[in-house]
């Protein structure tokens, strides 16, 4: 079943890309990946043959409710909290290229912990898995194609080294990782969502290139970074998540930060739009759209436009609040997400001090009752 669905989906995707690429577009991006949302995608119906006895794969229900992004919550919060984030570095899972996923890793530990918590409390908490690439990729992956690249974030003043994530060799390694993870965890009922993280730098947000940091831009250019390769990366990372047939994959969106070969930077929301469209076409209901920066008062301009577009796609939608110092009014932030059709919201560290248990429960109930979130 897994091979057949993946093959059929890729064939349908290829047909869609060919037709989209033949249509006129005002986009200035790579012709090979011109999948502008102004082009109406082809609907391909893959009907089973009369001799087929294979049952369709059942996709797990969306993770609906409030999520603790700092880890497993206390038993007392197991009712109002629907799930938690397992945040793990790629380097801690795979110590060599093509190697097996290490046993007794942070994911395995979290699965045992949530099963024990659910057994004690009678609840049904689930896991959002965030395997970080970028600065958290293994050394062997950072050295594919050349030496590691020094990057940093101008706002939070943190950084590290990354690999050439836009090259095919890195993409193959990421796809192999997702295949191995899916083989091990796709059928684990407690794992509801896995983040898409190949094309990342400092944060698990694939559309951020840290363009406010000139030295980071210079480092990327000196290592052969180019717009076509980066655009290919944004699409290919979604294909890699076809390995997850039962589990949904979440894509953290931002207006795309583009870097030209000359080093000139710009912000290109149209690329974000095309990748959104592609994600929903390829992964269908398994593609969870979202953003990791919501706050109150909400961001305006390009961010406001992007939020409206995410809402237009419909469920499943997920959001993460901004850091505690930037989130502002936490209750108003969650209410904003509910009003815009979100299924889940990742809360900041220390949320227990800002929201009462009754507020938490009401928010989880409201999120889970949004259309398409059950």
C-alpha positions as CSV (number, residue, x, y, z in Angstrom):
1,X,0.0,0.0,0.0
2,X,2.7,2.4,0.9
3,X,4.6,2.0,-2.3
4,X,1.5,2.1,-4.4
5,X,0.1,5.3,-2.8
6,X,3.5,7.1,-3.0
7,X,3.9,6.2,-6.6
8,X,0.5,7.2,-7.6
9,X,0.7,10.5,-5.7
10,X,4.1,11.3,-7.4
11,X,2.6,10.6,-10.8
12,X,-0.3,12.9,-10.1
13,X,2.0,15.6,-8.8
14,X,4.2,15.3,-11.8
15,X,1.2,15.8,-14.1
16,X,0.1,18.8,-12.1
17,X,3.6,20.4,-12.3
18,X,3.9,19.8,-16.0
19,X,0.5,21.5,-16.7
20,X,1.3,24.3,-14.2
21,X,4.7,24.9,-15.8
22,X,3.2,25.3,-19.2
23,X,0.8,28.0,-18.1
24,X,1.8,31.6,-18.2
25,X,2.8,33.1,-14.8
26,X,4.1,36.5,-13.7
27,X,6.4,34.8,-11.2
28,X,10.1,35.4,-11.5
29,X,11.0,32.1,-9.8
30,X,12.5,29.0,-11.4
31,X,10.5,27.8,-14.5
32,X,10.9,24.2,-13.3
33,X,9.0,25.0,-10.1
34,X,6.4,27.5,-11.4
35,X,3.4,26.3,-9.5
36,X,1.7,29.7,-9.0
37,X,-1.7,29.6,-7.2
38,X,-3.1,31.5,-10.2
39,X,-3.0,28.2,-12.1
40,X,-5.9,25.9,-11.5
41,X,-4.5,22.5,-10.5
42,X,-5.7,19.3,-12.2
43,X,-7.8,17.0,-10.1
44,X,-6.6,13.4,-10.6
45,X,-8.9,10.6,-9.4
46,X,-7.0,7.4,-8.6
47,X,-9.7,4.8,-8.6
48,X,-9.0,1.3,-7.3
49,X,-9.0,-1.6,-9.8
50,X,-11.7,-4.2,-9.6
51,X,-9.2,-6.7,-8.4
52,X,-7.7,-4.5,-5.7
53,X,-8.2,-5.8,-2.1
54,X,-6.0,-3.1,-0.5
55,X,-7.9,-0.9,2.1
56,X,-7.2,2.8,2.0
57,X,-4.8,4.2,4.6
58,X,-6.6,6.0,7.4
59,X,-5.1,9.4,8.3
60,X,-4.9,10.2,12.0
61,X,-7.3,12.9,13.2
62,X,-5.8,16.3,13.4
63,X,-4.1,17.3,16.7
64,X,-6.9,19.5,18.1
65,X,-6.6,21.7,21.2
66,X,-3.8,23.4,23.1
67,X,-0.2,22.1,22.9
68,X,2.5,22.4,25.5
69,X,5.6,23.2,23.5
70,X,8.0,22.7,26.5
71,X,7.3,19.0,26.8
72,X,4.8,16.6,28.5
73,X,2.5,18.5,30.9
74,X,1.6,17.5,34.5
75,X,-1.2,15.1,35.2
76,X,-3.3,18.1,36.4
77,X,-3.1,19.7,33.0
78,X,-3.7,16.5,31.0
79,X,-7.3,17.4,30.5
80,X,-7.1,20.9,29.1
81,X,-3.9,20.2,27.2
82,X,-4.4,18.1,24.1
83,X,-0.7,17.3,23.3
84,X,2.9,18.3,23.6
85,X,5.9,18.9,21.4
86,X,8.8,16.5,21.2
87,X,11.6,18.7,20.1
88,X,14.6,16.6,19.0
89,X,17.8,17.4,17.0
90,X,18.4,15.3,13.8
91,X,22.0,14.8,15.1
92,X,20.7,12.9,18.1
93,X,18.7,10.4,16.0
94,X,21.1,9.5,13.2
95,X,24.9,9.5,13.8
96,X,25.9,8.5,10.3
97,X,24.5,8.8,6.8
98,X,22.0,6.0,6.1
99,X,22.3,4.8,9.6
100,X,19.4,3.4,11.7
101,X,17.4,5.6,14.0
102,X,19.0,5.2,17.4
103,X,17.0,3.2,20.0
104,X,15.8,4.7,23.3
105,X,15.8,8.1,21.8
106,X,13.8,11.1,22.9
107,X,10.9,10.1,20.7
108,X,10.8,6.6,22.2
109,X,11.0,8.1,25.7
110,X,8.1,10.5,25.0
111,X,5.9,7.7,23.6
112,X,6.4,5.7,26.8
113,X,5.7,8.8,29.0
114,X,2.5,9.8,27.2
115,X,1.2,6.3,27.3
116,X,1.8,6.2,31.1
117,X,0.2,9.6,31.5
118,X,-2.8,8.7,29.5
119,X,-3.2,5.5,31.5
120,X,-3.1,7.3,34.8
121,X,-5.4,10.1,33.8
122,X,-7.8,8.5,31.3
123,X,-6.9,11.3,28.8
124,X,-5.7,11.0,25.2
125,X,-2.7,13.3,24.8
126,X,-0.8,13.1,21.6
127,X,2.6,14.2,20.3
128,X,3.7,16.8,17.8
129,X,7.2,15.7,16.6
130,X,9.7,18.4,15.6
131,X,12.9,16.9,14.3
132,X,15.2,19.9,13.8
133,X,17.5,20.2,10.8
134,X,19.4,23.5,10.3
135,X,21.8,24.1,13.1
136,X,20.7,20.9,14.7
137,X,21.6,18.6,11.7
138,X,24.3,16.0,12.3
139,X,27.9,17.0,11.4
140,X,28.0,14.5,8.5
141,X,24.9,16.2,6.9
142,X,26.5,19.7,7.4
143,X,29.5,18.5,5.4
144,X,27.6,17.2,2.4
145,X,28.8,19.3,-0.6
146,X,31.3,21.3,1.4
147,X,32.2,22.8,4.8
148,X,29.5,23.9,7.4
149,X,28.1,27.4,7.0
150,X,28.0,29.8,9.9
151,X,24.6,31.4,10.4
152,X,23.0,33.6,13.1
153,X,19.7,35.3,13.8
154,X,19.8,39.1,14.3
155,X,16.8,39.2,16.6
156,X,17.6,36.6,19.2
157,X,21.4,36.6,18.7
158,X,21.7,32.8,18.4
159,X,23.2,30.7,15.7
160,X,25.4,27.9,14.7
161,X,26.4,26.0,11.6
162,X,24.3,24.5,8.9
163,X,24.8,22.3,5.8
164,X,24.0,23.1,2.2
165,X,20.4,22.2,2.6
166,X,19.5,23.2,-1.0
167,X,21.7,20.6,-2.7
168,X,20.3,17.3,-3.9
169,X,22.6,15.3,-1.7
170,X,21.3,16.9,1.5
171,X,17.7,16.5,0.2
172,X,18.3,12.8,-0.3
173,X,19.6,12.4,3.2
174,X,16.6,14.3,4.6
175,X,14.2,12.1,2.6
176,X,16.0,9.0,3.9
177,X,15.6,10.3,7.4
178,X,11.8,10.8,7.0
179,X,11.5,7.3,5.5
180,X,13.2,5.7,8.5
181,X,11.2,7.8,10.9
182,X,7.9,6.9,9.2
183,X,8.8,3.2,9.1
184,X,9.2,3.4,12.9
185,X,6.6,5.8,14.0
186,X,3.9,6.3,11.3
187,X,1.6,3.7,12.9
188,X,2.2,4.9,16.5
189,X,-1.2,6.4,17.4
190,X,0.2,8.9,19.9
191,X,2.2,10.7,17.2
192,X,-0.2,13.0,15.4
193,X,2.0,15.4,13.5
194,X,5.6,15.8,12.3
195,X,7.2,19.1,11.3
196,X,8.7,19.7,7.8
197,X,12.2,21.1,8.5
198,X,14.7,20.4,5.7
199,X,15.2,23.9,4.4
200,X,15.9,25.6,7.8
201,X,18.7,27.6,9.3
202,X,18.4,28.7,13.0
203,X,14.7,27.9,13.6
204,X,12.4,25.2,12.4
205,X,10.9,27.6,9.9
206,X,11.7,26.8,6.3
207,X,11.0,30.3,4.8
208,X,13.4,32.2,7.0
209,X,16.9,33.0,5.6
210,X,18.0,35.4,8.4
211,X,18.4,38.2,5.8
212,X,18.7,40.8,8.5
213,X,22.1,39.4,9.3
214,X,24.5,40.5,6.4
215,X,27.2,38.0,7.4
216,X,24.8,35.1,7.2
217,X,23.8,36.2,3.7
218,X,27.4,36.4,2.7
219,X,28.2,33.0,4.2
220,X,25.3,31.4,2.2
221,X,26.4,33.0,-1.1
222,X,30.0,32.0,-0.6
223,X,28.8,28.3,-0.2
224,X,26.9,28.4,-3.5
225,X,23.4,29.3,-2.3
226,X,21.1,30.2,-5.2
227,X,17.4,31.0,-5.6
228,X,16.7,28.0,-7.9
229,X,18.2,25.5,-5.5
230,X,16.4,27.1,-2.5
231,X,13.1,27.0,-4.3
232,X,13.6,23.4,-5.3
233,X,14.3,22.6,-1.6
234,X,11.0,24.2,-0.5
235,X,9.0,21.9,-2.8
236,X,11.2,18.7,-2.4
237,X,11.0,18.7,1.4
238,X,7.2,18.3,1.0
239,X,7.7,15.3,-1.3
240,X,9.9,13.7,1.4
241,X,6.9,13.7,3.8
242,X,5.0,11.4,1.5
243,X,6.7,8.7,3.6
244,X,4.2,9.6,6.4
245,X,0.9,8.0,5.2
246,X,-1.1,8.0,8.5
247,X,0.5,11.0,10.2
248,X,0.1,14.7,9.3
249,X,3.0,17.0,8.5
250,X,3.0,20.6,9.5
251,X,4.6,23.5,7.6
252,X,5.7,26.6,9.4
253,X,5.0,29.5,7.0
254,X,6.5,33.0,6.7
255,X,6.8,35.5,3.8
256,X,9.7,33.9,2.0
257,X,13.1,35.6,2.5
258,X,14.7,35.5,-0.9
259,X,18.5,35.9,-1.6
260,X,19.8,36.7,-5.1
261,X,23.2,35.5,-6.3
262,X,24.4,39.1,-6.0
263,X,23.5,39.1,-2.3
264,X,20.5,41.4,-2.7
265,X,17.7,40.3,-0.4
266,X,13.9,40.7,-0.6
267,X,10.7,39.3,0.8
268,X,8.6,37.3,-1.6
269,X,5.1,36.2,-0.3
270,X,4.2,34.7,-3.7
271,X,6.7,31.9,-3.1
272,X,5.1,31.1,0.2
273,X,1.7,31.0,-1.5
274,X,2.9,28.5,-4.2
275,X,4.4,26.2,-1.6
276,X,1.2,26.3,0.5
277,X,-0.7,25.3,-2.6
278,X,1.8,22.5,-3.5
279,X,1.7,21.1,0.1
280,X,-2.0,20.8,0.1
281,X,-2.0,19.2,-3.4
282,X,0.7,16.6,-2.6
283,X,0.0,15.7,1.0
284,X,-3.7,16.7,0.8
285,X,-5.3,16.6,4.3
286,X,-2.0,15.5,5.8
287,X,-0.6,19.0,5.1
288,X,-1.1,21.2,8.2
289,X,-0.5,24.9,7.5
290,X,0.6,27.3,10.2
291,X,3.0,29.9,11.5
292,X,5.1,30.2,14.7
293,X,4.8,33.9,15.5
294,X,1.2,34.7,16.5
295,X,0.7,37.3,19.1
296,X,-1.6,40.1,20.3
297,X,-2.0,42.6,18.8
298,X,-1.5,40.5,15.7
299,X,1.1,41.3,13.1
300,X,0.1,43.4,10.1
301,X,1.2,43.9,6.5
302,X,2.5,40.8,4.8
303,X,1.9,38.6,7.8
304,X,-1.7,39.7,8.0
305,X,-2.1,38.8,4.3
306,X,-0.5,35.4,4.9
307,X,-2.8,34.6,7.8
308,X,-5.8,35.4,5.7
309,X,-4.5,33.0,3.0
310,X,-3.8,30.2,5.5
311,X,-7.4,30.6,6.7
312,X,-8.7,30.4,3.2
313,X,-7.2,26.9,2.8
314,X,-9.2,25.6,5.7
315,X,-8.3,23.0,8.3
316,X,-6.0,21.6,9.3
317,X,-4.3,24.7,10.6
318,X,-1.8,25.0,13.5
319,X,-0.2,28.0,15.2
320,X,2.6,28.6,17.7
321,X,2.6,31.7,19.8
322,X,5.6,34.0,19.8
323,X,8.1,33.8,22.6
324,X,6.9,34.9,26.1
325,X,8.5,38.3,25.7
326,X,6.7,39.0,22.4
327,X,3.4,37.3,22.6
328,X,1.5,40.1,24.4
329,X,-2.0,39.1,25.6
330,X,-1.9,35.3,25.6
331,X,-5.7,34.8,25.9
332,X,-6.4,37.2,23.1
333,X,-3.8,35.5,21.0
334,X,-5.4,32.1,21.4
335,X,-8.9,33.6,20.7
336,X,-7.5,35.1,17.5
337,X,-6.3,31.7,16.4
338,X,-9.7,30.1,17.2
339,X,-11.5,32.7,15.2
340,X,-9.3,32.0,12.2
341,X,-10.0,28.3,12.1
342,X,-7.0,26.8,13.9
343,X,-7.2,23.3,15.1
344,X,-4.3,23.7,17.6
345,X,-2.1,26.3,19.2
346,X,1.4,25.7,20.8
347,X,1.6,27.7,24.0
348,X,4.7,29.6,25.3
349,X,6.7,28.5,28.3
350,X,5.0,29.6,31.5
351,X,1.4,29.6,30.1
352,X,0.2,28.1,33.4
353,X,0.8,31.5,35.0
354,X,-1.3,33.4,32.4
355,X,-4.3,31.2,31.8
356,X,-6.5,29.4,34.4
357,X,-7.4,25.7,34.0
358,X,-10.9,26.7,33.0
359,X,-9.6,29.0,30.3
360,X,-7.3,26.3,29.0
361,X,-10.2,23.8,28.8
362,X,-12.5,26.3,27.1
363,X,-9.8,27.1,24.5
364,X,-9.1,23.4,23.8
365,X,-12.8,22.7,23.4
366,X,-13.2,25.7,21.0
367,X,-10.2,24.7,18.9
368,X,-11.4,21.1,18.6
369,X,-14.8,22.2,17.5
370,X,-13.5,24.3,14.6
371,X,-14.6,22.8,11.2
372,X,-12.3,20.0,10.0
373,X,-10.5,19.6,13.3
374,X,-12.1,16.4,14.5
